[in-house]
Amino acid sequence: MNQEIFIGRNSAILNFSTKYCDTSESLLSSLAFKKVLSKYINLISNKNTSVFLFLKSNCTDDINETMIKLFKLLIVLDKNEIKKLDPNLTPLLSKEELMFEFIEGLYSYWRKFERYAIIRNKNTSLGLQNINFIDSLNSFTNLVLKTYRLVEENVLGEHHRVYRQLHAGVNAGLILNNITWKCPKEYSFLEKIPFVESIVLQPPFITYPRKNTRKGIFCENKENPIENLTLNLDNWICYPAKVGELLAFVYFDINFMAQGVTLCNLFELAKKEEYIDKKPDIIYMYGVKDFHNDMRTEFFKDIHNEIMIGYVNFNEGIDYFGYMKKMILTLHNLKMIDNGYLPIHGAMVNLTFKNGLEKNIIIMGDSGAGKSESLEAFRKLSENYVKDMKIIFDDMGVLKLDNNVLSASGTEIGAFIRLDDLDIGYPYKEIDRSIFMNPDKINSRIIIPVSTHADIIKKYPIDIFLYANNYEEGDELEFFKNSAQAKPIFIQGARNAKGTTSEIGLVTSYFANPFGPMQRKNETDILIEKYFDKMFKDNILVGQIRTCLGVEGFEKEGPEKAAKKLFDLIVK
């Protein structure tokens, strides 16, 4: 991105390397302000509002230029001085209520954008390069507030009595860097796309994607969808993510900036030394304009370069973080299956009791099965007994069998959970570190950090392995005697869908995991046989926990009763 400002579908991106404003005059003179002002005036023009009719009838010249001229005067003069200086502006200042409405409308219009700032580590003449980036973001916020208040108060002729320190600047800032990596020649076009070096969030960070559910599965393409791809490279950014032990280069179109920035709460941002002159395990292209009307969500196994490729085209239907997160995890899981490891869709906690006892519990299940809710209810019951409760994974983990030793590890440092589920008090850290998506809609989501990367990639032994049965009543805990008895329950992957996807009612998915195992059933069947036999051989408790989360009337009582049974089992 080389332009001073990019205004996309619902976002505004400021390029601080091209232009950084440090005075009210430079702000009002900037191309960014002119574009925002022009779009707002065009908006009220199309609606033919009373404010627009007032401006139209009282501006002798172009409305945009007249308003910029007026605003520049208002930051240094009061309205009476302006009337004397330029009588042509007197009619605009004669109706305080309409000018006030226009200023408030413009200010609110700006704040409704998802607002970002980027800085490129390269030499430019007018940009911001050596000033502390965090300080610059704070200063820019204060500048916008100061300018807005000066203009409005000089129109009203009095000071405000209540000041609200809103985030009027940007919601997030990104420092981008050009780096070199071991790029195969067929992907050479990617070498010009900058990498995210660091991200500054200004919480609360709230985004409003067009969709709030995901549908379908990711399909394999026998041809490489990104080989020698043609892109508008100015519109692309790469987020280098650590997904478990794998390195993923996640490329996204800046029209989907919210999805790209949100990655920082879910996947560890890799350090420069971890990707410079390195080859990634995964390449994911999110939002490619290929002019297909249909949504394409595909993956390709590049055997020659040993890279898993993900591809999602530019489409309104993919404007949901689930398409970003789940494709990355699908690519990770396919790599794990190739390496002889078994991906698990579920949640895992490492519990350290005050008496020194340590237990590792995995609850497996597809979206909405009640795995996380049961663990939270368990945490509440055990507060007087548990010294530490670490979340190893909240959505996707992997079982590993190395040197005949079975262990489990995680993939993400964060959780992507339904806001509705927080009514139970989900055990996550400060809400003010979170990213919210569509908080006013059904299936609204929160993305919040829950663990460190160092914690999730450790190899943990397994004590209890359970399937989250949310669709039937019965004994809260049921343990299986052997692998033959257990496998059908886990493989069927049944659950009563809660609306987290487009599915409704009682549904099944192979091994409760449509993100890798479903696409590699034959290979996964072999791994399931191997790993379940090992669990029973090692005397690991394998069973199902009936959460009843999908049974009407038991949404809260079910997980609590199941957790009580699990707690009693562990501490007896």
Buried (B, 14 or more C-beta within 10 A) or exposed (E): BEBBBBBBEBBBBBBBBBBBBEEBBBBBBBEBBBBBBEBBBEBBBEEEBEBBEBBEEBBEEEBBEBBBBBBBBBBEBBBEEBBEEEEBBBBBBEBEEBBBBBBEBBBEBBBEBBBBBBBBEEEBEEBBBEEEBEEBBBBBBEBBBBBBBBBBBBBBEEEEEEEEEEBBBBBBBBBBBEBEBEBBEBBEBBEEBBBBBBBBBBBBBBBBBEBBBBBEEBEEBEEBBBBEBEBEEEBBBBBBBBBBBBBBBBBBBBBBBBBBBBBBBBBBBBEEEEBBEBBBBBBBBBBBBEEEEEBBBBBBBBEEBEBBBBBBBBBEBBBBBBBBBBBBBBBBBBBBBBEBBBBBBBBBBBBBBEEEEEBBBBBBBBBBBBBBBBBBBBBBBBEEBBEEBBBBBBBBBBBBBEEEEBBBBBBBBBBBBBBBBBEBEBBBEEEEBBBBBBEEBEBBBBBBBBBEBEBBBEEBBBBBBBBBBBBEEEEBBBBBEEBEEBBEBBBBBBBBBBBBBEBEEEBEBBBBBBBBBBBBEEBBBBBBEBBBBBBBEEEBBBBBBBBBBBBEEBBBEBBBBBBBBBBEBBBE
